[in-house]
Amino acid sequence: MRKVKLEICSGTSCHLMGSFDLNQVVNNLKPQYKEHLEISVIPCLGECGEGPNIRFNGILYTQVTPERLKKMIIQSTQK
């Protein structure tokens, strides 16, 4: 299985809107999910008013909650 690319925005707006919580989700994942991810933290995804933002397999997602991110990761590893 190929790895899923996950980019988490760490810009000021996203940080204030909860990107730290998204990083915590990734840090607390079970190894069986984490091994399928290529994770990077990037400075900005350009949607500062809609954060926190991620790019998941090349698709930009805005207003991402920790629950939504965890669900996305789990679903992507079950394919």
Wavefront OBJ file of the C-alpha trace (Angstrom):
o trace
v 0.000 0.000 0.000
v 1.325 3.429 -0.885
v 1.613 6.123 1.748
v -0.974 8.868 2.102
v 0.543 12.347 2.119
v -0.708 14.532 4.961
v 0.337 18.171 5.246
v -0.780 20.129 8.301
v -0.692 23.914 8.197
v 1.222 25.500 11.066
v 0.646 29.143 10.121
v -0.421 31.595 12.789
v -4.129 31.500 11.900
v -4.288 27.724 11.693
v -2.308 27.390 14.905
v -4.768 29.670 16.697
v -7.703 27.743 15.191
v -6.469 24.333 16.329
v -3.725 22.869 14.160
v -1.899 21.856 17.349
v -4.816 19.525 18.099
v -4.457 18.003 14.616
v -0.782 17.332 15.297
v -1.767 15.631 18.548
v -4.113 13.323 16.633
v -1.250 12.264 14.383
v 1.170 11.850 17.299
v -1.316 9.636 19.143
v -2.167 7.359 16.215
v -1.604 3.653 16.520
v 1.435 2.481 14.530
v -0.811 0.536 12.128
v -2.221 3.854 10.877
v 0.894 5.982 11.231
v 2.976 3.699 9.020
v 0.707 4.516 6.063
v 1.257 8.275 6.353
v 3.857 10.649 4.983
v 3.431 13.556 7.396
v 4.737 17.090 7.079
v 4.000 20.367 8.808
v 4.047 23.323 6.449
v 3.947 27.080 7.057
v 0.791 27.989 5.123
v -1.860 26.539 2.818
v -3.313 29.927 1.862
v -6.768 29.606 3.421
v -5.982 31.439 6.641
v -9.567 32.409 7.489
v -10.823 28.832 7.154
v -8.419 26.945 9.415
v -7.211 24.709 10.628
v -6.264 23.436 7.194
v -4.666 20.285 5.856
v -3.784 18.905 2.462
v -4.591 15.197 2.323
v -3.395 13.358 -0.773
v -3.203 16.651 -2.642
v -6.687 17.853 -1.699
v -7.094 20.916 0.530
v -9.482 20.567 3.464
v -10.504 23.504 5.635
v -11.998 23.749 9.124
v -10.656 20.306 9.972
v -11.490 18.980 13.413
v -9.421 16.353 15.211
v -12.281 13.879 14.855
v -12.572 14.503 11.113
v -8.817 14.082 10.605
v -8.742 10.811 12.523
v -11.684 9.502 10.489
v -9.979 10.498 7.218
v -6.774 8.711 8.207
v -8.516 5.524 9.316
v -10.668 5.397 6.169
v -7.662 5.945 3.909
v -5.794 3.002 5.425
v -8.718 0.638 4.944
v -8.652 0.958 1.143
l 1 2 3 4 5 6 7 8 9 10 11 12 13 14 15 16 17 18 19 20 21 22 23 24 25 26 27 28 29 30 31 32 33 34 35 36 37 38 39 40 41 42 43 44 45 46 47 48 49 50 51 52 53 54 55 56 57 58 59 60 61 62 63 64 65 66 67 68 69 70 71 72 73 74 75 76 77 78 79
